[in-house]
Amino acid sequence: MQWSASSGAATTQAMIYRDADTNPNNGKTLVGTTTLGAGSYVWNTSALAPGEYYVYLEMDDGVNQPRGV
């Protein structure tokens, strides 16, 4: 996965989640974490059951409430 984003904080964390539906508020599974500045994450999906998944990226700068996209 790749993204382009910026933050005023030097160490903004990026948390990657997967979900079985389009509502991240009713349960999502953490896939991994990295820094926002990394701009990408390699996710090995070989252990996942076949199906349709939705991916969410949540950003946390340690100051403001975490934000998801």
Backbone torsions as a table, in degrees:
resi	resn	phi	psi	omega
1	MET	NA	144.4	177.6
2	GLN	-131.5	151.4	177.2
3	TRP	-150.2	165.3	175.7
4	SER	-131.8	118.4	-178.5
5	ALA	-155.6	162.4	176.8
6	SER	-139.5	156.4	-179.7
7	SER	-147.6	150.2	176.3
8	GLY	-72.2	-19.4	180.0
9	ALA	-86.4	142.9	-176.3
10	ALA	-73.3	-27.6	-173.1
11	THR	-125.2	47.6	178.3
12	THR	-65.7	127.5	179.1
13	GLN	-85.6	144.5	174.7
14	ALA	-118.0	119.9	177.6
15	MET	-106.8	128.8	-178.2
16	ILE	-105.3	128.7	-179.1
17	TYR	-123.2	156.7	169.6
18	ARG	-122.0	154.8	-178.0
19	ASP	-150.0	155.3	179.4
20	ALA	-89.6	-7.7	178.7
21	ASP	-141.8	-177.1	-175.1
22	THR	-90.3	9.1	179.6
23	ASN	-111.5	99.8	-178.4
24	PRO	-71.3	-10.4	-177.5
25	ASN	-82.4	-9.8	-178.4
26	ASN	-107.9	20.5	177.4
27	GLY	124.2	122.1	176.9
28	LYS	-145.0	156.8	-176.5
29	THR	-113.5	128.1	177.8
30	LEU	-68.7	126.6	178.2
31	VAL	-93.2	-43.7	-178.8
32	GLY	-179.7	174.1	178.2
33	THR	-132.8	153.7	175.4
34	THR	-158.6	-173.5	174.4
35	THR	-93.5	150.5	-179.7
36	LEU	-59.4	-38.3	-178.8
37	GLY	-66.3	-17.2	179.3
38	ALA	-61.6	-35.1	176.0
39	GLY	76.0	-2.2	178.9
40	SER	-161.4	163.6	177.3
41	TYR	-150.6	133.5	177.0
42	VAL	-97.4	120.6	-177.2
43	TRP	-116.2	116.7	177.4
44	ASN	-82.8	108.0	-176.1
45	THR	-95.5	9.4	-174.5
46	SER	-62.9	-24.0	-179.4
47	ALA	-88.1	-6.7	-179.7
48	LEU	-77.8	142.9	173.8
49	ALA	-68.1	147.7	176.2
50	PRO	-57.4	142.5	179.9
51	GLY	158.6	-174.3	179.5
52	GLU	-104.5	131.4	-179.1
53	TYR	-129.2	152.1	174.9
54	TYR	-112.0	139.3	-176.3
55	VAL	-112.4	134.9	179.0
56	TYR	-124.7	143.3	174.0
57	LEU	-116.3	124.4	178.5
58	GLU	-114.8	133.2	-177.7
59	MET	-109.4	138.9	179.8
60	ASP	-137.8	113.3	179.6
61	ASP	-92.3	1.9	179.0
62	GLY	80.4	-1.7	-178.9
63	VAL	-118.1	-53.8	-177.2
64	ASN	-94.0	167.1	174.8
65	GLN	-59.9	135.1	178.2
66	PRO	-54.8	142.7	-178.8
67	ARG	-120.2	139.9	179.3
68	GLY	-113.6	153.6	174.9
69	VAL	-136.9	NA	NA
